[in-house]
Amino acid sequence: MSLAYDGFHKKADHIYRLQLNSYQDGKLAWIHTVVPAIVPTMIKGFPEVVNGCRLIDAEGFVNTQTILSRRERVFYRPYLLANV
């Protein structure tokens, strides 16, 4: 699993990702979205935080899969929405 989602950015060392870790059915689950209040709360509480956005799992909002096809192969790619 690669965690290098921000390596292309010239200020990658200033970018952090928050995620919620919880247990579901006795197993550790990583949830890649956080509550809406997290960005304004962190900006207010930590002067070093200058901006932020939330990533939202698009499932339930829109068709969550991009379909790519090449000859007889079909690929499905889930995606996230961002609110800034």
N, C-alpha and C positions, 0 to 999 in steps of 0.2 A: 504494500500500500504506500503510495507516495503522498507526502504531506506538503510537497513543494508547489502549492497552488499560487504563490505570489512571487516566485523567483524572477519573473520577467520585469517586475516593477523596479524603477531606479531607487525607490526608498523602501525596498522589501524588508529591511531591518526595522522599519517603523510600523509594520503591519502585523496585527495579531488576530487570531481567530478564536472566538469563544464557542464552546459547545456545552450542551447539557449532558452529563453522564447520569444515567439512572438505571434501575433494575426493572426489567419487564419479564415476567414469568421466571424469575430467579436468575436471569442472565443479564450481564452488563450490556446496556444499549447506549450508543452514541447518537444523540439527537442534534442535528446540525442547525437548529434554529433556536432562538432565545426569545424571551418575552419582549413585547414592544417597548417597554420602559427602560430597557438596558442601556441603549445608546444615550438618551438624555441624562440618565442617572450617572453614567460613567463620565460624561463630559462635565457634569456639575461637580462630581465628587473627586475627580482626578485631573488636575490642571494639565498634566502631560497628554491627556486624551484630547485631540483637537477635532476629531470627526469620527463618524462611524456609519455603518449601515447594517441592516439585518438581511440574512438570506432566509428565504421562506421556501419550503418544499412546495412545489407547484401542484402537487397532486391534490385534487379536489377543487382547484381553482380553474384550471385549464387542462387541455390535453397535455399530459406531462411527458410525452415521448416524441422525440424527433425521429422520424423514420428516414433512414438512408438506405438506398438499395444500389447494388452493383451486380449486374447480371442476376444470378439466382440467389445471391446472398442479401439478406435484409438485416439491418442493424437498428436497434432501438436505443435511444439515448435519453435518459431522464434528465431534467434540468431544474434549476432553482430560480426563483424570482428574488430581486433585491429591492428593498425600499430604503431610500436615503433620507 
